[in-house]
């Protein structure tokens, strides 16, 4: 396993971050393909043994049971100071808005519940899961800064945002003396490269770590066209993200398969090796022990410039989908999000 500094944060992380969305009680969550606690513990233990020290979960994953499974496993199999734990919080609910719960109070409540689920007194990275267009960014930043000051999180990150949002948020944080976002978790893989338009350049300029999700496109970049799995059959959100571009994506997936065959490695290794040339640590989920092994092997695979170009050449622009498509609408209608008192930024 290789390790790298997480942007400008004082955290050393494995080049693979184990994504924990696949862990949790399926009866209490939005995904039917998740695995229970016993299997989750085996996968987490295997990841630790193979050198993974970076784990990403969220309070939204299976009603907090993902956090609970991860926390209990790490308590049994690792020393707390040897692992980097990230979790994420959701925007305020309409009920909270109606009750007058501020952004600051919302963050305090969410983080305290996550820490309870994890059985920890702090996380290393607390991530703003998706942009809240009904809450001023000042309130979000102030709430996160308070969490850092209280020692409940060491650093803060952001997910599912545009480059201009991250740039303006960090500019405001610097102006106010608040903690700045040290990482961004966006949608980025070999068949969805829209983060290269602006986000990648911003992160390189400001030393912000990129830790993208959907690193294998919901399994599409790890299987030959036509092959399937439980997740590919049942992950409706992934279908929503990728089904519209199946024809153009299949060309790239076929090249991944061809290159993997030539090199005698798995498609997973090729797809992740490509992504590792672009980012700090992709967030990669696993629901079996064999998947963990393939994920880790990717850190040892070096692609030539010619091989990288071969994989990239067929790519064509993709439309924004999922959360980011919703963000486009939100950004257009909610200019008040940048209001801090009577001052606009």
Secondary structure, DSSP 8 states (H G I E B T S, - for coil): --EEE-TTSS-EEESEEEE-TTBS-GGGSS-TT-B-HHHHHHHHHHHHHTT--EEE--TTGGGGHHHHHHHHHHHHHS-GGG-EEEEEE----HHHHHTT--HHHHHHHHHHHHHHHHT-S-EEEEEE-S--TTS-HHHHHHHHHHHHHTTSEEEEEEES--HHHHHHHHHHHHHHT---EEEEE-B-BTTB-GGGTTHHHHHHHHT-EE--B-TTGGGGGGS-TT---HHHHH-HHHHHHHGGGHHHHHHHHHHHHHHHHHHTS-HHHHHHHHHHTT-S-EEEE-SSHHHHHHHHHGGG----HHHHHHHHTT-------HHHHHHHHHHHH-GGGGEETTEE-
